[in-house]
Amino acid sequence: MPIAKRVKRKHPPESAALCEELVAEWREAGGDPSAPTIVEEHGSNEAVHLYVLWDKWGDLSYQERGAIILDAYKELHDGESSALLKVTVALGVTTTEAARMGLEIE
């Protein structure tokens, strides 16, 4: 079987702005309806699942969204890479995608 390496794409230009906005919302949890809905689940085995419902994801791929979520989570933990080691899911979806997937958020 051939072995191939995945080509890493560069972050799109809007990544930094989206990451900053996500970090600010995570810290302040405001009531803005256009703000992302952030779900942080902690399991019994220390695994962390992160879900971010946000219509600003727009045309970004799931990989780009996940990278932004992980960048924001790392910033929230003062740059500690050890916090990222516990994250097993980092999923960013729009509200339409969440409904299509059956992802229900309270």
N, CA, C and O atoms as a printed pandas DataFrame, in Angstrom:
     atom_number atom_name residue_name chain_id  residue_number  x_coord  y_coord  z_coord
0              1         N          MET        A               1    0.853   -1.163    0.000
1              2        CA          MET        A               1    0.000    0.000    0.000
2              3         C          MET        A               1    0.904    1.232    0.000
3              4         O          MET        A               1    1.845    1.309    0.789
4              5         N          PRO        A               2    0.624    2.195   -0.879
5              6        CA          PRO        A               2    1.436    3.412   -0.880
6              7         C          PRO        A               2    1.153    4.256    0.360
7              8         O          PRO        A               2    0.035    4.287    0.875
8              9         N          ILE        A               3    2.166    4.916    0.808
9             10        CA          ILE        A               3    2.040    5.803    1.961
10            11         C          ILE        A               3    2.224    7.229    1.461
11            12         O          ILE        A               3    3.173    7.539    0.741
12            13         N          ALA        A               4    1.314    8.068    1.854
13            14        CA          ALA        A               4    1.360    9.462    1.411
14            15         C          ALA        A               4    1.309   10.387    2.623
15            16         O          ALA        A               4    0.831   10.006    3.692
16            17         N          LYS        A               5    1.796   11.574    2.444
17            18        CA          LYS        A               5    1.723   12.592    3.494
18            19         C          LYS        A               5    0.659   13.595    3.108
19            20         O          LYS        A               5    0.540   13.994    1.950
20            21         N          ARG        A               6   -0.100   13.985    4.092
21            22        CA          ARG        A               6   -1.138   14.984    3.869
22            23         C          ARG        A               6   -0.492   16.353    3.752
23            24         O          ARG        A               6    0.399   16.697    4.529
24            25         N          VAL        A               7   -0.934   17.116    2.800
25            26        CA          VAL        A               7   -0.413   18.468    2.612
26            27         C          VAL        A               7   -1.130   19.390    3.579
27            28         O          VAL        A               7   -2.359   19.458    3.588
28            29         N          LYS        A               8   -0.369   20.092    4.384
29            30        CA          LYS        A               8   -0.969   21.045    5.317
30            31         C          LYS        A               8   -1.264   22.343    4.579
31            32         O          LYS        A               8   -0.394   22.931    3.937
32            33         N          ARG        A               9   -2.515   22.771    4.690
33            34        CA          ARG        A               9   -2.888   24.030    4.070
34            35         C          ARG        A               9   -2.584   25.173    5.019
35            36         O          ARG        A               9   -2.625   25.012    6.239
36            37         N          LYS        A              10   -2.283   26.307    4.459
37            38        CA          LYS        A              10   -2.057   27.501    5.280
38            39         C          LYS        A              10   -3.404   27.959    5.820
39            40         O          LYS        A              10   -4.446   27.774    5.191
40            41         N          HIS        A              11   -3.352   28.563    7.008
41            42        CA          HIS        A              11   -4.583   29.098    7.581
42            43         C          HIS        A              11   -5.110   30.208    6.681
43            44         O          HIS        A              11   -4.336   31.025    6.184
44            45         N          PRO        A              12   -6.426   30.242    6.468
45            46        CA          PRO        A              12   -6.989   31.333    5.674
46            47         C          PRO        A              12   -6.803   32.663    6.399
47            48         O          PRO        A              12   -6.641   32.671    7.620
48            49         N          PRO        A              13   -6.821   33.776    5.689
49            50        CA          PRO        A              13   -6.555   35.084    6.303
50            51         C          PRO        A              13   -7.482   35.428    7.461
51            52         O          PRO        A              13   -7.071   36.120    8.392
52            53         N          GLU        A              14   -8.726   34.958    7.419
53            54        CA          GLU        A              14   -9.673   35.309    8.481
54            55         C          GLU        A              14   -9.503   34.479    9.752
55            56         O          GLU        A              14  -10.205   34.721   10.733
56            57         N          SER        A              15   -8.594   33.513    9.759
57            58        CA          SER        A              15   -8.413   32.631   10.916
58            59         C          SER        A              15   -8.068   33.382   12.192
59            60         O          SER        A              15   -8.645   33.110   13.244
60            61         N          ALA        A              16   -7.137   34.322   12.111
61            62        CA          ALA        A              16   -6.708   35.052   13.309
62            63         C          ALA        A              16   -7.858   35.838   13.918
63            64         O          ALA        A              16   -8.036   35.840   15.136
64            65         N          ALA        A              17   -8.641   36.508   13.073
65            66        CA          ALA        A              17   -9.767   37.298   13.576
66            67         C          ALA        A              17  -10.830   36.402   14.198
67            68         O          ALA        A              17  -11.379   36.726   15.251
68            69         N          LEU        A              18  -11.122   35.277   13.552
69            70        CA          LEU        A              18  -12.106   34.347   14.107
70            71         C          LEU        A              18  -11.627   33.766   15.433
71            72         O          LEU        A              18  -12.416   33.597   16.362
72            73         N          CYS        A              19  -10.339   33.463   15.519
73            74        CA          CYS        A              19   -9.772   32.922   16.760
74            75         C          CYS        A              19   -9.899   33.942   17.889
75            76         O          CYS        A              19  -10.303   33.592   18.998
76            77         N          GLU        A              20   -9.556   35.201   17.615
77            78        CA          GLU        A              20   -9.671   36.257   18.637
78            79         C          GLU        A              20  -11.110   36.420   19.105
79            80         O          GLU        A              20  -11.372   36.553   20.301
80            81         N          GLU        A              21  -12.030   36.410   18.164
81            82        CA          GLU        A              21  -13.448   36.557   18.505
82            83         C          GLU        A              21  -13.934   35.367   19.328
83            84         O          GLU        A              21  -14.702   35.532   20.276
84            85         N          LEU        A              22  -13.487   34.180   18.965
85            86        CA          LEU        A              22  -13.873   32.972   19.695
86            87         C          LEU        A              22  -13.322   32.995   21.116
87            88         O          LEU        A              22  -14.034   32.652   22.060
88            89         N          VAL        A              23  -12.068   33.395   21.279
89            90        CA          VAL        A              23  -11.468   33.499   22.617
90            91         C          VAL        A              23  -12.238   34.503   23.472
91            92         O          VAL        A              23  -12.531   34.235   24.638
92            93         N          ALA        A              24  -12.562   35.651   22.894
93            94        CA          ALA        A              24  -13.291   36.684   23.645
94            95         C          ALA        A              24  -14.652   36.160   24.095
95            96         O          ALA        A              24  -15.060   36.385   25.235
96            97         N          GLU        A              25  -15.343   35.474   23.217
97            98        CA          GLU        A              25  -16.653   34.936   23.579
98            99         C          GLU        A              25  -16.525   33.845   24.639
99           100         O          GLU        A              25  -17.360   33.758   25.540
100          101         N          TRP        A              26  -15.493   33.019   24.541
101          102        CA          TRP        A              26  -15.273   31.943   25.506
102          103         C          TRP        A              26  -15.032   32.530   26.890
103          104         O          TRP        A              26  -15.506   31.995   27.892
104          105         N          ARG        A              27  -14.300   33.622   26.938
105          106        CA          ARG        A              27  -13.988   34.246   28.237
106          107         C          ARG        A              27  -15.174   34.991   28.822
107          108         O          ARG        A              27  -15.376   34.977   30.036
108          109         N          GLU        A              28  -15.960   35.642   27.974
109          110        CA          GLU        A              28  -17.001   36.530   28.473
110          111         C          GLU        A              28  -18.400   35.950   28.397
111          112         O          GLU        A              28  -19.277   36.374   29.150
112          113         N          ALA        A              29  -18.634   34.999   27.515
113          114        CA          ALA        A              29  -19.952   34.365   27.346
114          115         C          ALA        A              29  -21.069   35.393   27.315
115          116         O          ALA        A              29  -21.983   35.368   28.140
116          117         N          GLY        A              30  -20.980   36.291   26.357
117          118        CA          GLY        A              30  -21.994   37.332   26.198
118          119         C          GLY        A              30  -23.292   36.778   25.661
119          120         O          GLY        A              30  -23.405   35.581   25.393
120          121         N          GLY        A              31  -24.267   37.644   25.504
121          122        CA          GLY        A              31  -25.587   37.227   25.060
122          123         C          GLY        A              31  -25.879   37.566   23.613
123          124         O          GLY        A              31  -27.035   37.507   23.193
124          125         N          ASP        A              32  -24.863   37.919   22.836
125          126        CA          ASP        A              32  -25.049   38.278   21.442
126          127         C          ASP        A              32  -25.531   37.061   20.647
127          128         O          ASP        A              32  -24.853   36.034   20.629
128          129         N          PRO        A              33  -26.695   37.160   19.987
129          130        CA          PRO        A              33  -27.213   36.004   19.248
130          131         C          PRO        A              33  -26.345   35.571   18.065
131          132         O          PRO        A              33  -26.443   34.428   17.619
132          133         N          SER        A              34  -25.498   36.467   17.552
133          134        CA          SER        A              34  -24.618   36.077   16.447
134          135         C          SER        A              34  -23.304   35.471   16.948
135          136         O          SER        A              34  -22.474   35.021   16.159
136          137         N          ALA        A              35  -23.132   35.469   18.266
137          138        CA          ALA        A              35  -21.915   34.905   18.863
138          139         C          ALA        A              35  -21.944   33.381   18.770
139          140         O          ALA        A              35  -23.014   32.783   18.654
140          141         N          PRO        A              36  -20.783   32.765   18.820
141          142        CA          PRO        A              36  -20.757   31.303   18.754
142          143         C          PRO        A              36  -21.358   30.662   20.003
143          144         O          PRO        A              36  -21.269   31.203   21.105
144          145         N          THR        A              37  -21.966   29.507   19.802
145          146        CA          THR        A              37  -22.402   28.678   20.919
146          147         C          THR        A              37  -21.282   27.674   21.157
147          148         O          THR        A              37  -20.940   26.894   20.268
148          149         N          ILE        A              38  -20.717   27.696   22.351
149          150        CA          ILE        A              38  -19.561   26.856   22.664
150          151         C          ILE        A              38  -19.974   25.795   23.667
151          152         O          ILE        A              38  -20.531   26.099   24.722
152          153         N          VAL        A              39  -19.696   24.552   23.326
153          154        CA          VAL        A              39  -19.977   23.436   24.227
154          155         C          VAL        A              39  -18.659   22.760   24.539
155          156         O          VAL        A              39  -17.938   22.323   23.643
156          157         N          GLU        A              40  -18.359   22.681   25.815
157          158        CA          GLU        A              40  -17.114   22.051   26.284
158          159         C          GLU        A              40  -17.512   20.893   27.195
159          160         O          GLU        A              40  -17.984   21.109   28.311
160          161         N          GLU        A              41  -17.321   19.674   26.719
161          162        CA          GLU        A              41  -17.675   18.484   27.494
162          163         C          GLU        A              41  -16.416   17.858   28.069
163          164         O          GLU        A              41  -15.423   17.656   27.369
164          165         N          HIS        A              42  -16.479   17.556   29.356
165          166        CA          HIS        A              42  -15.361   16.886   30.022
166          167         C          HIS        A              42  -15.819   15.499   30.431
167          168         O          HIS        A              42  -16.786   15.343   31.177
168          169         N          GLY        A              43  -15.114   14.495   29.936
169          170        CA          GLY        A              43  -15.455   13.118   30.252
170          171         C          GLY        A              43  -14.746   12.627   31.504
171          172         O          GLY        A              43  -13.883   13.309   32.057
172          173         N          SER        A              44  -15.122   11.448   31.934
173          174        CA          SER        A              44  -14.533   10.882   33.154
174          175         C          SER        A              44  -13.068   10.496   32.955
175          176         O          SER        A              44  -12.318   10.395   33.927
176          177         N          ASN        A              45  -12.659   10.283   31.720
177          178        CA          ASN        A              45  -11.268    9.906   31.465
178          179         C          ASN        A              45  -10.410   11.118   31.080
179          180         O          ASN        A              45   -9.358   10.962   30.462
180          181         N          GLU        A              46  -10.855   12.308   31.441
181          182        CA          GLU        A              46  -10.184   13.587   31.180
182          183         C          GLU        A              46  -10.245   14.027   29.724
183          184         O          GLU        A              46   -9.671   15.057   29.372
184          185         N          ALA        A              47  -10.927   13.271   28.871
185          186        CA          ALA        A              47  -11.079   13.685   27.483
186          187         C          ALA        A              47  -11.975   14.920   27.411
187          188         O          ALA        A              47  -12.937   15.046   28.168
188          189         N          VAL        A              48  -11.649   15.822   26.498
189          190        CA          VAL        A              48  -12.420   17.047   26.307
190          191         C          VAL        A              48  -12.954   17.049   24.877
191          192         O          VAL        A              48  -12.209   16.833   23.920
192          193         N          HIS        A              49  -14.255   17.296   24.750
193          194        CA          HIS        A              49  -14.879   17.444   23.447
194          195         C          HIS        A              49  -15.319   18.895   23.318
195          196         O          HIS        A              49  -16.000   19.420   24.199
196          197         N          LEU        A              50  -14.932   19.541   22.230
197          198        CA          LEU        A              50  -15.268   20.938   21.992
198          199         C          LEU        A              50  -16.133   21.038   20.738
199          200         O          LEU        A              50  -15.753   20.565   19.667
200          201         N          TYR        A              51  -17.291   21.655   20.888
201          202        CA          TYR        A              51  -18.193   21.890   19.767
202          203         C          TYR        A              51  -18.470   23.382   19.707
203          204         O          TYR        A              51  -18.790   23.997   20.724
204          205         N          VAL        A              52  -18.350   23.965   18.532
205          206        CA          VAL        A              52  -18.637   25.389   18.371
206          207         C          VAL        A              52  -19.612   25.556   17.212
207          208         O          VAL        A              52  -19.278   25.295   16.056
208          209         N          LEU        A              53  -20.825   25.995   17.544
209          210        CA          LEU        A              53  -21.840   26.291   16.541
210          211         C          LEU        A              53  -21.757   27.780   16.240
211          212         O          LEU        A              53  -21.937   28.619   17.122
212          213         N          TRP        A              54  -21.480   28.094   14.966
213          214        CA          TRP        A              54  -21.233   29.487   14.615
214          215         C          TRP        A              54  -21.426   29.652   13.123
215          216         O          TRP        A              54  -20.775   28.970   12.331
216          217         N          ASP        A              55  -22.297   30.535   12.739
217          218        CA          ASP        A              55  -22.555   30.728   11.320
218          219         C          ASP        A              55  -21.433   31.486   10.614
219          220         O          ASP        A              55  -21.409   31.539    9.384
220          221         N          LYS        A              56  -20.520   32.064   11.359
221          222        CA          LYS        A              56  -19.380   32.747   10.741
222          223         C          LYS        A              56  -18.360   31.772   10.155
223          224         O          LYS        A              56  -17.435   32.189    9.458
224          225         N          TRP        A              57  -18.523   30.479   10.434
225          226        CA          TRP        A              57  -17.581   29.513    9.864
226          227         C          TRP        A              57  -17.607   29.584    8.348
227          228         O          TRP        A              57  -16.587   29.383    7.689
228          229         N          GLY        A              58  -18.789   29.874    7.795
229          230        CA          GLY        A              58  -18.913   30.064    6.357
230          231         C          GLY        A              58  -18.271   28.983    5.518
231          232         O          GLY        A              58  -18.622   27.808    5.623
232          233         N          ASP        A              59  -17.331   29.386    4.687
233          234        CA          ASP        A              59  -16.723   28.474    3.718
234          235         C          ASP        A              59  -15.494   27.744    4.245
235          236         O          ASP        A              59  -14.818   27.054    3.481
236          237         N          LEU        A              60  -15.193   27.879    5.519
237          238        CA          LEU        A              60  -14.017   27.194    6.059
238          239         C          LEU        A              60  -14.257   25.688    6.121
239          240         O          LEU        A              60  -15.374   25.238    6.377
240          241         N          SER        A              61  -13.215   24.928    5.889
241          242        CA          SER        A              61  -13.331   23.466    5.987
242          243         C          SER        A              61  -13.423   23.056    7.453
243          244         O          SER        A              61  -13.117   23.839    8.352
244          245         N          TYR        A              62  -13.850   21.813    7.678
245          246        CA          TYR        A              62  -13.909   21.308    9.058
246          247         C          TYR        A              62  -12.520   21.309    9.698
247          248         O          TYR        A              62  -12.394   21.560   10.896
248          249         N          GLN        A              63  -11.490   21.035    8.920
249          250        CA          GLN        A              63  -10.124   21.025    9.443
250          251         C          GLN        A              63   -9.700   22.435    9.876
251          252         O          GLN        A              63   -9.080   22.606   10.925
252          253         N          GLU        A              64  -10.037   23.433    9.066
253          254        CA          GLU        A              64   -9.690   24.812    9.418
254          255         C          GLU        A              64  -10.455   25.264   10.650
255          256         O          GLU        A              64   -9.899   25.945   11.512
256          257         N          ARG        A              65  -11.709   24.897   10.738
257          258        CA          ARG        A              65  -12.514   25.241   11.912
258          259         C          ARG        A              65  -11.931   24.597   13.162
259          260         O          ARG        A              65  -11.791   25.246   14.198
260          261         N          GLY        A              66  -11.592   23.310   13.054
261          262        CA          GLY        A              66  -11.005   22.607   14.198
262          263         C          GLY        A              66   -9.699   23.241   14.635
263          264         O          GLY        A              66   -9.435   23.352   15.832
264          265         N          ALA        A              67   -8.879   23.659   13.683
265          266        CA          ALA        A              67   -7.606   24.302   14.011
266          267         C          ALA        A              67   -7.836   25.615   14.756
267          268         O          ALA        A              67   -7.115   25.922   15.706
268          269         N          ILE        A              68   -8.835   26.390   14.331
269          270        CA          ILE        A              68   -9.151   27.653   15.016
270          271         C          ILE        A              68   -9.632   27.375   16.432
271          272         O          ILE        A              68   -9.234   28.069   17.368
272          273         N          ILE        A              69  -10.486   26.364   16.598
273          274        CA          ILE        A              69  -10.980   26.006   17.932
274          275         C          ILE        A              69   -9.816   25.601   18.834
275          276         O          ILE        A              69   -9.756   26.022   19.989
276          277         N          LEU        A              70   -8.899   24.795   18.322
277          278        CA          LEU        A              70   -7.741   24.369   19.121
278          279         C          LEU        A              70   -6.826   25.544   19.444
279          280         O          LEU        A              70   -6.299   25.621   20.554
280          281         N          ASP        A              71   -6.627   26.455   18.502
281          282        CA          ASP        A              71   -5.812   27.650   18.769
282          283         C          ASP        A              71   -6.438   28.480   19.881
283          284         O          ASP        A              71   -5.742   28.954   20.779
284          285         N          ALA        A              72   -7.754   28.654   19.818
285          286        CA          ALA        A              72   -8.456   29.426   20.845
286          287         C          ALA        A              72   -8.373   28.735   22.205
287          288         O          ALA        A              72   -8.146   29.390   23.223
288          289         N          TYR        A              73   -8.555   27.421   22.223
289          290        CA          TYR        A              73   -8.510   26.661   23.480
290          291         C          TYR        A              73   -7.113   26.756   24.109
291          292         O          TYR        A              73   -6.975   26.891   25.325
292          293         N          LYS        A              74   -6.092   26.683   23.264
293          294        CA          LYS        A              74   -4.728   26.804   23.759
294          295         C          LYS        A              74   -4.496   28.188   24.353
295          296         O          LYS        A              74   -3.867   28.317   25.403
296          297         N          GLU        A              75   -5.002   29.224   23.683
297          298        CA          GLU        A              75   -4.851   30.589   24.203
298          299         C          GLU        A              75   -5.577   30.753   25.533
299          300         O          GLU        A              75   -5.088   31.441   26.430
300          301         N          LEU        A              76   -6.727   30.133   25.660
301          302        CA          LEU        A              76   -7.480   30.196   26.925
302          303         C          LEU        A              76   -6.711   29.564   28.088
303          304         O          LEU        A              76   -6.898   29.928   29.249
304          305         N          HIS        A              77   -5.854   28.622   27.752
305          306        CA          HIS        A              77   -5.057   27.927   28.766
306          307         C          HIS        A              77   -3.614   28.444   28.781
307          308         O          HIS        A              77   -2.669   27.697   29.036
308          309         N          ASP        A              78   -3.475   29.736   28.502
309          310        CA          ASP        A              78   -2.182   30.427   28.579
310          311         C          ASP        A              78   -1.087   29.754   27.766
311          312         O          ASP        A              78    0.073   29.722   28.179
312          313         N          GLY        A              79   -1.456   29.221   26.614
313          314        CA          GLY        A              79   -0.467   28.632   25.723
314          315         C          GLY        A              79    0.020   27.258   26.132
315          316         O          GLY        A              79    0.962   26.736   25.536
316          317         N          GLU        A              80   -0.602   26.661   27.138
317          318        CA          GLU        A              80   -0.193   25.334   27.605
318          319         C          GLU        A              80   -0.592   24.255   26.605
319          320         O          GLU        A              80   -1.781   24.010   26.398
320          321         N          SER        A              81    0.370   23.625   26.001
321          322        CA          SER        A              81    0.082   22.560   25.046
322          323         C          SER        A              81   -0.538   21.347   25.726
323          324         O          SER        A              81   -1.234   20.566   25.078
324          325         N          SER        A              82   -0.295   21.181   27.014
325          326        CA          SER        A              82   -0.829   20.022   27.726
326          327         C          SER        A              82   -2.357   20.029   27.729
327          328         O          SER        A              82   -2.974   18.964   27.764
328          329         N          ALA        A              83   -2.976   21.211   27.691
329          330        CA          ALA        A              83   -4.440   21.282   27.640
330          331         C          ALA        A              83   -4.948   20.686   26.336
331          332         O          ALA        A              83   -6.010   20.063   26.310
332          333         N          LEU        A              84   -4.200   20.870   25.257
333          334        CA          LEU        A              84   -4.614   20.344   23.957
334          335         C          LEU        A              84   -4.556   18.825   23.897
335          336         O          LEU        A              84   -5.286   18.204   23.124
336          337         N          LEU        A              85   -3.700   18.232   24.700
337          338        CA          LEU        A              85   -3.553   16.780   24.681
338          339         C          LEU        A              85   -4.819   16.061   25.143
339          340         O          LEU        A              85   -5.015   14.887   24.830
340          341         N          LYS        A              86   -5.667   16.753   25.876
341          342        CA          LYS        A              86   -6.906   16.156   26.379
342          343         C          LYS        A              86   -8.060   16.300   25.389
343          344         O          LYS        A              86   -9.086   15.635   25.533
344          345         N          VAL        A              87   -7.898   17.158   24.390
345          346        CA          VAL        A              87   -8.974   17.399   23.421
346          347         C          VAL        A              87   -9.007   16.258   22.410
347          348         O          VAL        A              87   -8.038   16.023   21.688
348          349         N          THR        A              88  -10.132   15.556   22.369
349          350        CA          THR        A              88  -10.281   14.454   21.415
350          351         C          THR        A              88  -11.221   14.815   20.270
351          352         O          THR        A              88  -11.203   14.170   19.222
352          353         N          VAL        A              89  -12.050   15.855   20.469
353          354        CA          VAL        A              89  -12.941   16.326   19.416
354          355         C          VAL        A              89  -12.923   17.850   19.426
355          356         O          VAL        A              89  -13.091   18.470   20.476
356          357         N          ALA        A              90  -12.720   18.452   18.263
357          358        CA          ALA        A              90  -12.832   19.902   18.089
358          359         C          ALA        A              90  -13.614   20.105   16.798
359          360         O          ALA        A              90  -13.049   20.103   15.704
360          361         N          LEU        A              91  -14.924   20.280   16.946
361          362        CA          LEU        A              91  -15.809   20.330   15.790
362          363         C          LEU        A              91  -16.488   21.684   15.706
363          364         O          LEU        A              91  -17.161   22.108   16.645
364          365         N          GLY        A              92  -16.311   22.361   14.580
365          366        CA          GLY        A              92  -16.984   23.618   14.314
366          367         C          GLY        A              92  -18.021   23.422   13.231
367          368         O          GLY        A              92  -17.707   22.945   12.140
368          369         N          VAL        A              93  -19.262   23.792   13.528
369          370        CA          VAL        A              93  -20.344   23.633   12.562
370          371         C          VAL        A              93  -21.222   24.879   12.554
371          372         O          VAL        A              93  -21.283   25.622   13.533
372          373         N          THR        A              94  -21.898   25.092   11.430
373          374        CA          THR        A              94  -22.905   26.139   11.369
374          375         C          THR        A              94  -24.194   25.584   11.966
375          376         O          THR        A              94  -24.306   24.379   12.189
376          377         N          THR        A              95  -25.163   26.452   12.225
377          378        CA          THR        A              95  -26.418   25.975   12.805
378          379         C          THR        A              95  -27.137   25.031   11.839
379          380         O          THR        A              95  -27.774   24.069   12.268
380          381         N          THR        A              96  -27.036   25.303   10.545
381          382        CA          THR        A              96  -27.655   24.422    9.549
382          383         C          THR        A              96  -26.999   23.046    9.567
383          384         O          THR        A              96  -27.688   22.026    9.534
384          385         N          GLU        A              97  -25.671   23.015    9.621
385          386        CA          GLU        A              97  -24.948   21.737    9.669
386          387         C          GLU        A              97  -25.270   20.979   10.945
387          388         O          GLU        A              97  -25.428   19.758   10.918
388          389         N          ALA        A              98  -25.369   21.690   12.067
389          390        CA          ALA        A              98  -25.688   21.038   13.342
390          391         C          ALA        A              98  -27.062   20.386   13.281
391          392         O          ALA        A              98  -27.243   19.266   13.759
392          393         N          ALA        A              99  -28.028   21.083   12.694
393          394        CA          ALA        A              99  -29.375   20.516   12.573
394          395         C          ALA        A              99  -29.356   19.285   11.669
395          396         O          ALA        A              99  -30.011   18.285   11.965
396          397         N          ARG        A             100  -28.603   19.357   10.567
397          398        CA          ARG        A             100  -28.519   18.231    9.641
398          399         C          ARG        A             100  -27.868   17.024   10.307
399          400         O          ARG        A             100  -28.220   15.884   10.005
400          401         N          MET        A             101  -26.914   17.269   11.218
401          402        CA          MET        A             101  -26.208   16.185   11.903
402          403         C          MET        A             101  -26.983   15.655   13.101
403          404         O          MET        A             101  -26.641   14.610   13.654
404          405         N          GLY        A             102  -28.028   16.376   13.502
405          406        CA          GLY        A             102  -28.767   15.984   14.692
406          407         C          GLY        A             102  -28.041   16.354   15.974
407          408         O          GLY        A             102  -28.292   15.762   17.024
408          409         N          LEU        A             103  -27.147   17.323   15.898
409          410        CA          LEU        A             103  -26.387   17.779   17.059
410          411         C          LEU        A             103  -27.270   18.734   17.855
411          412         O          LEU        A             103  -27.499   19.871   17.443
412          413         N          GLU        A             104  -27.753   18.270   18.978
413          414        CA          GLU        A             104  -28.671   19.060   19.793
414          415         C          GLU        A             104  -27.922   19.715   20.945
415          416         O          GLU        A             104  -27.213   19.051   21.701
416          417         N          ILE        A             105  -28.089   21.008   21.062
417          418        CA          ILE        A             105  -27.433   21.799   22.102
418          419         C          ILE        A             105  -28.511   22.480   22.932
419          420         O          ILE        A             105  -29.449   23.064   22.390
420          421         N          GLU        A             106  -28.371   22.402   24.242
421          422        CA          GLU        A             106  -29.348   23.054   25.135
422          423         C          GLU        A             106  -29.084   24.519   25.223
423          424         O          GLU        A             106  -29.800   25.234   25.924
